[in-house]
Amino acid sequence: MAENKLLKFVTTARQMPEKRPAAARTHDFQEIYAEFVIKKAEEQAGRCSQCGVPFCQVHCPLQNNIPDWLKMTAEGRLEEAYELSSATNNMPEICGRICPQDRLCEGNCVIEQSGHGTVTIGAVEKFITDTAWDRGWIKPIRPQRELGRSIGIIGAGPAGFAAAEQMRAKGYGVTIYDRYDRAGGLLIYGIPNFKLEKPIVERRAERLIESGIKIKLNTHVGDNVSLGEIRASHDAVLIATGVYKAREMAAPGVGLAGIVPAMRYLTASNRNGLGDVVKEFDNGTLNARGKKVVVIGGGDTAMDCVRTAVRQGAKSVTCLYRRDRENMPGSLREVAHAEEEGIVFAWLSAPKAFVGDRRVKGVRTIKMRLGAADATGRFVPEEIAGSEHTVDADLVIMALGFDPEDLPAMFGEQALTVTRWGTLKIDHQTMMTSLPGVFAAGDIVRGASLVVWAVRDGRDAAEQMHRYLELGAALRTAAE
């Protein structure tokens, strides 16, 4: 009788891949987790309870068929596991590394709720596709037939990548336009190497090129090419630019030198790691070495900043957040990593002013308490009178979130309609903007969100563009 490889959660404890000690990992930007060996991946996948209602799948934005590819992994059927995983996700190994699984699939795992510890879904997902790359199972896309129609995609981030891959598989010619000098968007310049090493992203871009997709870099729409020219060159266009405009705060001293937005800081660090000459990094402006660093914010970007500062050799790193640990928007797993690495969290603390002459020397801070819940259900922070104090700082990083840029002005296309939040307004059934044949997906529609949602939106937009073009072709045929 064959051994049952599943339902091992009672006898087998949850175990992540080996994690490098904090004292070792804070001196470099390498990923902090080792890779599973195959037997350990099989063992951990076998802890899945194969429950009748897979809440892990329900709470995944991509609706990944998690129980089935866990079952295949447990049974040693790795190539089948890869095929199933990649059927719903264009970049499983990236999501396996950077998704906040503790808030999504793993946070809703049935055996986690019963006290046995969640299945290590993200680590197994990463292992499956890394193995597929290593064994040569991942090939360039070769459509069964060429349709003779083309798609233009503005933005080489996760939404643009996902849409490009889906449209190329259907037989469309695809050209991606991006303003940066490397493809990948946030994956390249916004996320640090210790969470996502850049060759992981670069091989995805290379696969797209090998599949016949053109990627035009250093292309600023509205500057060296107009939106009208792109529309005229393609049968449909997708806008997937993401959101990069840093949110600002009004406070005395906010204009002092040494106060910088998070994305500018992270981009400088990532460019330096890629071997670029970054003047502001080299002269110390965007380098935390030897400095007292204060990061303001409580999301995943703030966690990226505090953990980057430690690796750059900061003298101290403090994170100010106006709510408590339980009410922060970022991944609690990331917070735990940061605490292991020596970051100090000043919970229930909010900045009131920045002190210094020309350069920042400190953050005037006030203690907060959580009051009544607002309309969204979140507790509203309230100031505690008389609790003001100053936190010393040589470098302050503002990680307050991101807003959309003014795309109608940037693209020189005022007919492109936006919402009151500045995001692109679309018909949510068709994903089309106010311009016929122009679609939009990802953060530029939903606001700053997760990479996994951008992948989902890119896939959905590809389906809607295909439907639009197929319908148009059918109507033209009927008219003839």
C-alpha positions in Angstrom: 0.0 0.0 0.0 1.4 3.4 -1.0 2.3 5.8 1.8 -0.1 8.7 2.2 2.0 11.8 1.6 -0.6 14.2 2.9 -2.4 15.3 6.1 0.9 15.3 8.0 0.2 18.5 10.0 -0.5 16.5 13.2 2.9 14.7 13.2 5.1 17.2 11.3 5.8 20.6 12.7 5.8 23.7 10.5 9.3 24.6 9.4 10.5 27.4 7.1 13.7 27.1 5.1 16.8 28.0 7.2 16.9 31.7 8.1 20.3 33.4 8.3 21.0 34.9 11.8 20.4 38.6 12.1 24.0 39.3 13.0 25.1 37.8 9.7 22.4 39.0 7.3 22.5 42.7 8.3 26.0 43.0 6.7 24.8 42.3 3.1 21.7 42.5 0.9 21.4 38.7 0.1 18.0 37.0 0.7 17.6 36.0 4.3 16.1 32.5 3.7 17.9 29.5 2.2 16.1 27.3 -0.4 14.2 24.2 0.6 15.9 21.0 -0.3 13.5 18.8 -2.2 12.7 16.4 0.7 12.0 19.2 3.0 9.7 20.9 0.4 7.8 17.6 0.0 7.5 17.2 3.8 6.2 20.7 4.4 3.8 20.5 1.4 2.5 17.3 2.9 1.2 19.1 5.9 -1.6 20.5 3.8 -5.0 19.2 5.2 -6.6 19.3 1.7 -9.7 20.9 3.3 -13.0 21.0 1.5 -13.1 24.8 1.4 -9.6 26.0 0.6 -9.5 29.3 2.4 -5.8 29.8 1.3 -7.1 29.8 -2.3 -10.1 32.0 -1.5 -7.9 34.6 0.1 -5.3 34.7 -2.8 -6.0 37.5 -5.2 -5.0 35.2 -8.1 -7.1 32.3 -6.8 -4.0 30.1 -7.0 -4.9 26.4 -6.8 -2.7 26.0 -3.7 -4.0 22.7 -2.3 -3.4 20.9 -5.6 0.1 22.1 -6.2 1.0 21.4 -2.6 -0.3 17.8 -3.2 1.8 17.4 -6.3 4.9 18.7 -4.5 4.3 16.3 -1.6 4.1 13.5 -4.1 7.3 14.5 -5.9 5.4 15.7 -9.1 7.3 19.0 -9.3 6.9 19.7 -13.0 3.2 19.2 -12.7 3.2 21.5 -9.6 5.0 24.2 -11.6 2.5 23.9 -14.6 -0.4 24.3 -12.2 1.1 27.1 -10.3 2.1 29.1 -13.4 -1.4 28.6 -14.9 -2.8 31.3 -12.6 0.3 33.3 -11.7 2.9 34.9 -14.1 5.6 35.1 -11.5 5.1 32.6 -8.7 8.7 32.7 -7.5 8.4 36.5 -7.0 5.1 36.3 -5.2 6.5 33.5 -3.1 9.2 35.9 -1.9 7.4 39.2 -1.4 3.7 38.5 -0.9 2.5 39.1 2.7 1.4 35.5 3.1 0.7 36.1 6.7 -2.2 38.4 5.6 -3.3 36.3 2.6 -3.0 32.6 2.0 -1.1 31.5 5.1 -3.1 33.8 7.4 -6.3 32.0 6.4 -4.9 28.4 6.4 -7.3 26.1 8.2 -4.6 24.2 10.2 -3.2 27.6 11.3 -6.6 28.4 12.7 -6.7 25.0 14.5 -3.3 25.7 16.2 -1.0 23.5 14.2 0.8 26.2 12.4 0.2 27.2 8.8 1.6 25.4 5.8 4.6 27.2 4.5 2.8 28.1 1.2 5.1 31.0 0.1 8.3 29.0 0.6 7.0 26.0 -1.3 5.7 28.3 -4.1 9.1 29.9 -4.4 10.8 26.4 -4.4 8.6 25.0 -7.2 9.3 27.8 -9.7 13.0 28.2 -8.7 13.3 24.5 -9.4 11.5 24.9 -12.8 14.1 27.6 -13.8 17.0 25.4 -12.7 15.7 22.4 -14.6 14.9 24.3 -17.8 11.1 23.8 -17.6 10.4 27.4 -18.2 10.6 28.2 -21.9 9.9 31.3 -24.1 6.3 31.7 -25.1 5.5 30.3 -28.6 1.9 31.1 -29.6 0.1 28.5 -31.7 -0.6 31.2 -34.3 0.1 34.9 -34.8 -3.0 37.1 -34.9 -1.4 40.0 -36.8 -2.5 42.5 -34.2 -0.4 44.4 -31.7 -0.7 45.7 -28.1 1.1 48.6 -26.6 1.7 48.5 -22.8 2.9 51.5 -20.9 4.8 50.4 -17.8 7.2 47.4 -17.4 6.1 46.5 -13.8 4.2 43.5 -12.6 0.9 44.4 -14.2 2.5 45.2 -17.5 4.6 42.0 -17.4 1.6 39.8 -16.7 -0.6 41.4 -19.4 2.3 41.2 -21.9 2.8 37.5 -21.2 -1.0 36.7 -21.5 -1.4 38.7 -24.7 1.7 37.1 -26.3 0.5 33.6 -25.5 -2.7 34.5 -27.4 -0.7 35.5 -30.5 -0.5 39.3 -30.3 2.6 41.3 -31.0 3.4 43.2 -27.8 5.6 46.3 -27.2 6.2 47.5 -23.6 7.2 51.2 -23.1 8.9 52.2 -19.9 10.5 55.4 -18.7 13.3 53.7 -16.7 16.5 52.1 -17.9 15.6 48.6 -16.7 12.4 46.6 -16.9 10.7 45.6 -13.7 9.4 48.8 -12.2 8.9 48.5 -8.5 10.4 45.0 -8.5 13.8 46.4 -9.6 14.0 49.8 -8.0 11.6 49.7 -5.1 12.1 46.3 -3.4 15.5 45.6 -1.7 17.6 42.6 -2.6 17.2 40.9 0.7 13.5 40.3 -0.3 14.0 40.0 -4.0 17.3 39.6 -5.7 17.4 41.4 -9.0 18.4 38.4 -11.3 15.1 36.9 -10.3 13.3 39.8 -12.0 15.8 40.2 -14.9 15.3 36.6 -16.0 11.5 37.3 -16.3 12.2 40.3 -18.5 14.7 38.2 -20.6 12.0 35.5 -21.1 9.6 38.1 -22.4 12.2 39.3 -24.9 12.9 35.8 -26.0 9.2 35.3 -26.5 9.2 38.1 -29.1 8.0 40.9 -26.9 9.7 44.3 -27.5 10.7 46.4 -24.4 11.5 50.0 -25.2 13.3 51.5 -22.2 14.0 55.2 -21.4 10.7 56.0 -23.1 8.8 58.9 -21.5 5.3 59.0 -22.8 4.3 62.6 -23.3 7.9 63.6 -23.8 9.8 61.6 -26.5 6.7 59.7 -27.6 3.0 60.8 -27.3 0.1 58.6 -26.2 -1.5 59.4 -29.6 1.5 57.9 -31.4 1.4 54.8 -29.3 -2.3 54.4 -29.9 -1.8 54.8 -33.7 0.9 52.1 -33.6 -1.2 49.4 -31.9 -4.7 47.9 -31.9 -5.1 48.5 -28.2 -3.1 50.1 -25.4 -2.7 49.2 -21.7 -1.6 51.8 -19.1 0.1 50.1 -16.2 2.4 52.8 -14.9 1.9 52.2 -11.2 1.9 55.0 -8.6 5.2 56.7 -7.7 4.3 60.2 -6.3 5.3 60.3 -2.7 2.7 61.5 -0.2 3.8 64.5 1.7 3.0 65.9 5.1 2.7 69.5 6.3 4.8 70.1 9.4 7.3 72.8 10.5 10.8 72.0 9.2 9.7 69.5 6.6 11.9 71.1 4.0 15.1 70.6 5.9 18.0 68.8 4.2 18.2 65.2 5.2 14.4 64.5 4.9 13.9 62.3 1.9 11.0 60.3 0.3 11.2 56.5 0.6 11.2 55.6 -3.1 14.1 58.0 -3.8 16.1 56.4 -0.9 15.3 52.8 -2.0 16.0 53.5 -5.7 19.4 54.9 -4.8 20.2 51.8 -2.7 19.0 49.4 -5.4 20.9 51.3 -8.2 24.0 51.1 -6.1 23.5 47.4 -5.7 23.1 47.0 -9.4 26.5 48.7 -10.0 25.2 52.1 -11.1 27.1 55.3 -10.1 24.7 57.1 -7.8 26.0 60.5 -6.9 23.5 61.0 -4.0 24.5 57.7 -2.5 28.2 58.2 -2.9 28.1 61.7 -1.3 26.1 60.4 1.6 22.8 62.2 0.9 20.9 58.9 0.4 23.2 56.6 2.4 22.4 55.8 6.0 26.0 54.8 7.0 26.9 56.2 10.4 23.6 58.1 10.7 20.7 58.1 13.2 17.8 57.2 10.9 14.1 57.8 11.6 11.6 56.2 9.2 8.0 57.5 9.4 5.3 55.0 8.3 4.1 51.5 9.1 3.6 49.8 5.7 5.9 47.4 3.8 7.8 50.3 2.2 8.7 51.5 5.7 9.9 48.0 6.6 12.0 48.0 3.4 13.6 51.3 4.4 14.4 50.4 8.0 16.0 47.1 7.0 17.9 48.8 4.2 19.3 51.4 6.6 20.6 48.7 9.0 22.4 47.0 6.1 24.0 50.3 5.1 25.5 50.6 8.5 23.2 53.2 10.2 24.2 54.1 13.8 20.6 53.6 14.9 17.2 53.0 13.2 13.9 54.0 14.6 10.5 53.5 13.0 7.7 55.9 14.0 4.1 54.8 13.5 1.0 56.5 14.9 -0.9 53.2 15.6 0.2 50.1 17.5 1.7 46.9 16.2 -1.6 45.1 15.7 -3.0 47.9 13.6 -0.2 48.6 11.2 -0.8 47.9 7.5 2.4 46.2 6.8 3.3 42.5 7.2 3.9 41.4 10.8 6.4 38.9 9.5 8.5 41.9 8.1 8.2 43.6 11.5 9.5 40.5 13.2 12.5 40.4 10.8 13.2 44.1 11.5 13.0 43.6 15.2 15.5 40.7 15.0 17.8 43.1 13.0 17.8 45.7 15.8 15.3 48.2 14.5 13.5 50.2 17.3 9.7 50.6 16.8 8.2 53.7 18.4 4.5 52.6 18.3 1.8 55.1 18.9 4.1 58.0 17.9 3.5 60.7 15.4 5.8 63.5 14.0 4.8 67.0 14.8 7.8 68.9 13.5 11.3 68.6 12.3 14.1 70.4 14.1 17.4 71.6 12.8 19.0 74.6 11.1 19.6 73.7 7.5 19.8 70.0 8.1 17.5 67.9 10.2 18.7 67.1 13.7 15.6 65.5 15.2 11.9 64.7 14.9 9.6 66.4 17.4 7.2 63.6 18.3 4.0 63.2 20.2 2.6 60.0 21.8 -0.8 58.8 20.6 -3.6 56.6 21.8 -6.2 54.8 19.8 -9.7 56.3 20.0 -13.0 55.3 18.5 -13.1 53.4 15.1 -13.8 55.4 12.0 -16.1 54.5 9.1 -13.5 51.9 7.8 -13.3 50.2 11.2 -9.8 51.4 12.0 -9.2 53.0 15.4 -8.4 56.7 15.0 -5.2 57.9 16.7 -5.5 60.8 19.1 -2.7 62.9 20.6 -1.8 62.7 24.2 -1.4 66.2 25.5 2.0 67.0 27.1 3.7 63.9 25.7 5.9 65.6 23.1 9.6 64.7 22.9 12.4 64.8 20.3 13.9 61.8 18.6 17.5 62.5 17.3 17.9 62.1 13.5 20.5 62.7 10.8 18.3 61.2 8.1 14.5 61.0 8.0 12.8 58.8 5.5 9.2 59.5 4.7 7.3 56.3 3.9 3.8 57.7 4.0 2.5 55.9 0.8 2.2 56.8 -2.8 -0.3 58.7 -5.0 -0.7 58.7 -8.7 1.0 61.2 -10.9 -1.1 63.5 -13.1 -1.2 61.3 -16.1 -3.5 63.5 -18.3 -1.0 66.3 -17.9 2.1 64.0 -18.2 0.7 62.2 -21.3 -0.7 65.5 -22.8 -4.1 63.8 -23.0 -6.7 65.7 -21.1 -9.5 63.4 -22.4 -8.0 60.7 -20.1 -10.4 60.8 -17.2 -9.3 60.3 -13.6 -11.1 59.7 -10.3 -11.1 62.2 -7.4 -8.1 60.3 -6.0 -6.2 60.9 -9.3 -6.3 57.2 -10.3 -7.4 56.4 -13.8 -11.1 56.0 -14.2 -12.1 52.8 -15.9 -15.2 50.8 -16.7 -14.7 48.0 -14.2 -16.4 45.5 -16.4 -14.3 46.2 -19.5 -11.2 47.8 -17.8 -11.3 50.5 -20.5 -10.5 54.1 -19.8 -12.4 57.1 -21.2 -10.3 56.6 -24.4 -11.6 53.9 -26.8 -9.1 51.0 -27.0 -7.1 52.3 -24.1 -7.2 50.1 -20.9 -5.6 50.5 -17.5 -4.6 48.0 -14.8 -2.7 47.8 -11.5 -1.9 50.5 -9.0 -2.7 53.4 -11.4 -6.4 52.1 -11.1 -6.7 50.7 -7.6 -4.1 52.9 -5.8 -0.9 51.7 -4.2 -1.4 48.0 -3.5 0.3 44.6 -3.6 2.3 43.1 -6.4 0.0 40.1 -6.5 -3.0 42.4 -7.2 -1.0 44.0 -10.0 -0.5 40.6 -11.5 -4.2 39.8 -11.2 -5.2 43.1 -12.8 -2.7 42.6 -15.6 -4.2 39.2 -16.4 -7.7 40.5 -16.2 -6.9 43.4 -18.5 -5.4 41.0 -21.1 -8.7 39.1 -21.2 -10.6 42.3 -21.7 -8.3 43.6 -24.4 -8.6 40.3 -26.2 -12.4 40.3 -25.9 -12.5 43.9 -27.2 -10.3 43.1 -30.2 -12.1 39.9 -31.0 -15.5 41.6 -30.9 -14.2 44.4 -33.2 -12.9 41.8 -35.6 -16.2 40.0 -35.6 -18.1 43.2 -36.2 -15.9 44.1 -39.1 -16.3 40.7 -40.6 -20.1 41.0 -40.3 -20.1 44.4 -42.0 -18.1 43.0 -44.9 
